[in-house]
Amino acid sequence: MARILSISFLFVLMISQFSCKEKTTEKAEVAGTAAAHDGTKYVVDIPSAIISWIGSKPAGKHAGTIKISDGSLYVNDGKISSGHFTIDITSIAVTDLQGEDKLKLEQHLKGTGDKGATDFFNSTKYPTANFEIVKLETTSTDSNSNTMVTGNLTMLDITKSVTFPANITVSDNNVSVNTLPFTINRTDWGIKYGSKSFFDNLADKFIEDNITLQVSLSATKKSEQ
Protein backbone atom coordinates (compact mmCIF):
# COMPACT_ATOMS: atom_id res chain seq x y z
CA MET A 1 0.00 0.00 0.00
CA ALA A 2 2.80 2.38 0.94
CA ARG A 3 4.50 1.62 -2.37
CA ILE A 4 1.30 2.44 -4.31
CA LEU A 5 0.90 5.73 -2.44
CA SER A 6 4.55 6.59 -3.10
CA ILE A 7 4.17 5.92 -6.84
CA SER A 8 0.93 7.92 -6.94
CA PHE A 9 2.61 10.88 -5.21
CA LEU A 10 5.53 10.76 -7.67
CA PHE A 11 3.11 10.75 -10.61
CA VAL A 12 1.23 13.78 -9.24
CA LEU A 13 4.52 15.61 -8.63
CA MET A 14 5.65 14.98 -12.21
CA ILE A 15 2.34 16.31 -13.58
CA SER A 16 2.64 19.38 -11.33
CA GLN A 17 6.21 20.12 -12.49
CA PHE A 18 5.18 19.74 -16.13
CA SER A 19 2.30 22.18 -15.62
CA CYS A 20 4.62 24.74 -13.99
CA LYS A 21 7.02 24.49 -16.90
CA GLU A 22 4.15 25.09 -19.32
CA LYS A 23 3.21 28.25 -17.42
CA THR A 24 6.72 29.68 -17.74
CA THR A 25 6.43 29.51 -21.54
CA GLU A 26 2.83 30.74 -21.77
CA LYS A 27 2.42 33.20 -24.60
CA ALA A 28 1.39 36.85 -24.30
CA GLU A 29 -2.12 37.64 -25.47
CA VAL A 30 -3.29 40.04 -28.14
CA ALA A 31 -4.13 43.41 -26.54
CA GLY A 32 -7.35 44.02 -28.46
CA THR A 33 -8.49 45.85 -31.56
CA ALA A 34 -6.23 48.61 -32.82
CA ALA A 35 -7.53 52.12 -32.18
CA ALA A 36 -9.34 53.78 -35.10
CA HIS A 37 -7.20 56.24 -37.05
CA ASP A 38 -9.17 59.40 -36.30
CA GLY A 39 -7.78 62.90 -35.87
CA THR A 40 -4.91 64.86 -37.33
CA LYS A 41 -2.33 62.71 -39.08
CA TYR A 42 1.38 63.03 -38.28
CA VAL A 43 3.84 61.20 -40.52
CA VAL A 44 6.93 59.58 -38.97
CA ASP A 45 10.28 61.03 -40.02
CA ILE A 46 11.81 57.81 -41.37
CA PRO A 47 15.52 58.79 -41.52
CA SER A 48 15.65 59.67 -37.81
CA ALA A 49 13.35 56.94 -36.46
CA ILE A 50 15.26 54.12 -34.79
CA ILE A 51 14.72 51.05 -32.64
CA SER A 52 17.72 50.05 -30.52
CA TRP A 53 18.04 46.46 -29.29
CA ILE A 54 20.17 44.45 -26.87
CA GLY A 55 20.36 40.65 -26.79
CA SER A 56 22.11 38.87 -23.93
CA LYS A 57 23.82 35.56 -23.22
CA PRO A 58 26.08 34.29 -20.40
CA ALA A 59 29.24 35.29 -22.25
CA GLY A 60 28.05 38.86 -22.85
CA LYS A 61 25.61 40.73 -25.04
CA HIS A 62 25.19 42.26 -28.46
CA ALA A 63 23.59 45.56 -29.41
CA GLY A 64 22.17 46.93 -32.60
CA THR A 65 19.43 48.81 -34.40
CA ILE A 66 16.38 48.25 -36.59
CA LYS A 67 14.81 50.86 -38.86
CA ILE A 68 11.19 51.92 -39.14
CA SER A 69 10.17 52.03 -42.80
CA ASP A 70 6.74 53.61 -42.46
CA GLY A 71 4.53 55.03 -39.74
CA SER A 72 1.82 57.49 -38.78
CA LEU A 73 0.38 58.90 -35.56
CA TYR A 74 -3.06 60.45 -35.13
CA VAL A 75 -3.73 63.25 -32.64
CA ASN A 76 -7.00 64.30 -31.02
CA ASP A 77 -7.27 67.16 -28.50
CA GLY A 78 -3.51 67.41 -28.13
CA LYS A 79 -2.97 63.70 -27.44
CA ILE A 80 -2.05 60.69 -29.57
CA SER A 81 -5.19 58.63 -30.18
CA SER A 82 -3.78 55.92 -32.44
CA GLY A 83 -0.89 54.98 -34.67
CA HIS A 84 0.81 52.28 -36.68
CA PHE A 85 4.38 51.49 -37.68
CA THR A 86 6.11 49.20 -40.16
CA ILE A 87 9.46 47.79 -39.00
CA ASP A 88 12.05 46.84 -41.60
CA ILE A 89 13.44 43.48 -40.44
CA THR A 90 15.92 43.44 -43.33
CA SER A 91 17.58 46.50 -41.75
CA ILE A 92 18.75 44.68 -38.60
CA ALA A 93 22.24 45.94 -37.81
CA VAL A 94 24.79 44.96 -35.15
CA THR A 95 26.61 47.95 -33.68
CA ASP A 96 29.05 46.35 -31.21
CA LEU A 97 30.98 44.25 -33.76
CA GLN A 98 32.97 45.00 -36.89
CA GLY A 99 34.06 43.25 -40.04
CA GLU A 100 33.34 39.56 -40.57
CA ASP A 101 31.90 39.02 -37.07
CA LYS A 102 29.39 41.83 -37.62
CA LEU A 103 28.37 40.50 -41.02
CA LYS A 104 27.93 36.91 -39.81
CA LEU A 105 25.75 37.87 -36.85
CA GLU A 106 23.61 40.21 -38.95
CA GLN A 107 23.11 37.46 -41.53
CA HIS A 108 22.21 34.91 -38.84
CA LEU A 109 19.66 37.27 -37.27
CA LYS A 110 18.13 38.01 -40.69
CA GLY A 111 18.31 34.37 -41.77
CA THR A 112 20.25 35.19 -44.92
CA GLY A 113 23.62 33.55 -44.18
CA ASP A 114 24.82 29.95 -44.10
CA LYS A 115 23.13 29.26 -40.73
CA GLY A 116 19.49 28.41 -40.16
CA ALA A 117 17.16 30.76 -42.03
CA THR A 118 14.45 30.21 -39.41
CA ASP A 119 16.68 30.50 -36.31
CA PHE A 120 15.71 34.13 -35.71
CA PHE A 121 13.76 36.58 -37.89
CA ASN A 122 13.64 34.83 -41.28
CA SER A 123 13.63 38.15 -43.10
CA THR A 124 13.39 36.60 -46.57
CA LYS A 125 9.90 35.29 -45.79
CA TYR A 126 8.94 37.97 -43.25
CA PRO A 127 10.74 41.20 -44.28
CA THR A 128 8.61 43.45 -42.08
CA ALA A 129 6.99 43.55 -38.65
CA ASN A 130 4.09 45.79 -37.64
CA PHE A 131 2.98 47.60 -34.51
CA GLU A 132 -0.55 48.96 -34.01
CA ILE A 133 -1.44 51.13 -31.02
CA VAL A 134 -4.40 49.85 -29.00
CA LYS A 135 -4.45 52.31 -26.10
CA LEU A 136 -2.41 54.99 -24.33
CA GLU A 137 -2.65 55.78 -20.63
CA THR A 138 -1.27 58.92 -19.00
CA THR A 139 1.03 58.13 -16.09
CA SER A 140 3.16 60.01 -13.59
CA THR A 141 4.98 57.07 -11.99
CA ASP A 142 8.30 57.88 -13.69
CA SER A 143 9.82 61.31 -14.27
CA ASN A 144 11.25 60.10 -17.60
CA SER A 145 7.94 58.93 -19.06
CA ASN A 146 4.39 60.26 -19.16
CA THR A 147 2.51 57.54 -21.06
CA MET A 148 2.04 53.76 -21.04
CA VAL A 149 1.60 52.55 -24.60
CA THR A 150 -0.12 49.23 -25.34
CA GLY A 151 -0.32 47.75 -28.78
CA ASN A 152 -0.15 44.65 -30.94
CA LEU A 153 3.23 43.65 -32.38
CA THR A 154 3.13 41.29 -35.36
CA MET A 155 6.32 39.42 -36.26
CA LEU A 156 6.71 36.18 -38.19
CA ASP A 157 2.95 36.25 -38.76
CA ILE A 158 2.29 36.08 -34.99
CA THR A 159 0.56 38.94 -33.14
CA LYS A 160 1.07 39.55 -29.41
CA SER A 161 0.51 42.38 -26.94
CA VAL A 162 3.32 44.73 -25.91
CA THR A 163 3.19 47.48 -23.26
CA PHE A 164 5.97 49.99 -22.63
CA PRO A 165 6.59 53.39 -20.99
CA ALA A 166 7.25 56.39 -23.20
CA ASN A 167 7.81 60.11 -22.99
CA ILE A 168 5.47 61.66 -25.56
CA THR A 169 5.44 65.32 -26.53
CA VAL A 170 2.78 66.77 -28.83
CA SER A 171 3.00 70.23 -30.39
CA ASP A 172 1.06 71.81 -33.21
CA ASN A 173 3.39 70.53 -35.94
CA ASN A 174 5.38 67.74 -34.31
CA VAL A 175 5.06 64.65 -32.13
CA SER A 176 8.05 63.02 -30.45
CA VAL A 177 8.06 59.56 -28.88
CA ASN A 178 10.98 58.32 -26.79
CA THR A 179 10.50 55.09 -24.88
CA LEU A 180 12.34 53.88 -21.83
CA PRO A 181 14.14 50.54 -22.33
CA PHE A 182 11.62 47.69 -22.23
CA THR A 183 11.75 43.97 -22.92
CA ILE A 184 9.87 41.51 -25.06
CA ASN A 185 10.14 37.72 -24.88
CA ARG A 186 11.21 36.57 -28.34
CA THR A 187 9.71 33.11 -27.81
CA ASP A 188 6.23 34.69 -27.78
CA TRP A 189 6.79 35.07 -31.53
CA GLY A 190 8.18 31.56 -31.97
CA ILE A 191 11.88 32.50 -31.92
CA LYS A 192 13.23 29.58 -29.87
CA TYR A 193 16.84 29.31 -31.09
CA GLY A 194 19.21 28.91 -28.13
CA SER A 195 16.38 29.27 -25.58
CA LYS A 196 16.76 27.26 -22.38
CA SER A 197 12.98 27.46 -22.00
CA PHE A 198 12.77 24.90 -24.81
CA PHE A 199 16.15 23.14 -24.92
CA ASP A 200 17.79 21.39 -21.95
CA ASN A 201 21.30 20.67 -23.28
CA LEU A 202 22.58 24.21 -23.85
CA ALA A 203 24.71 24.56 -20.68
CA ASP A 204 26.11 28.11 -20.79
CA LYS A 205 25.53 28.43 -24.55
CA PHE A 206 21.96 29.64 -24.24
CA ILE A 207 20.63 33.03 -25.37
CA GLU A 208 18.29 34.96 -23.09
CA ASP A 209 14.64 34.96 -24.14
CA ASN A 210 14.18 38.65 -23.36
CA ILE A 211 15.31 41.29 -25.85
CA THR A 212 15.66 44.88 -24.63
CA LEU A 213 14.24 47.52 -26.96
CA GLN A 214 14.16 51.31 -27.00
CA VAL A 215 12.32 53.40 -29.61
CA SER A 216 12.97 56.98 -30.65
CA LEU A 217 10.99 58.77 -33.35
CA SER A 218 9.36 62.03 -34.34
CA ALA A 219 6.42 62.72 -36.63
CA THR A 220 5.39 65.84 -38.52
CA LYS A 221 1.83 67.00 -39.17
CA LYS A 222 0.68 66.02 -42.63
CA SER A 223 0.08 69.14 -44.67
CA GLU A 224 -3.41 69.83 -45.96
CA GLN A 225 -3.89 69.05 -49.66
Secondary structure, 3 states (H helix, E strand, C coil): CHHHHHHHHHHHHHHHHHHHHHHHCCCCCCCCCCCCCCCEEEEECHHHCEEEEEEEECCEEEEEEEEEEEEEEEEECCEEEEEEEEEEEEEEEECCCCHHHHHHHHHHHHCCCCCCCCCCCCCCCCCEEEEEEEEEEEEEEECCEEEEEEEEEEECCEEEEEEEEEEEEECCCEEEEEECCEEEEHHHHCCCCCCCCCCCCCHHHCCCCEEEEEEEEEEEECCCC
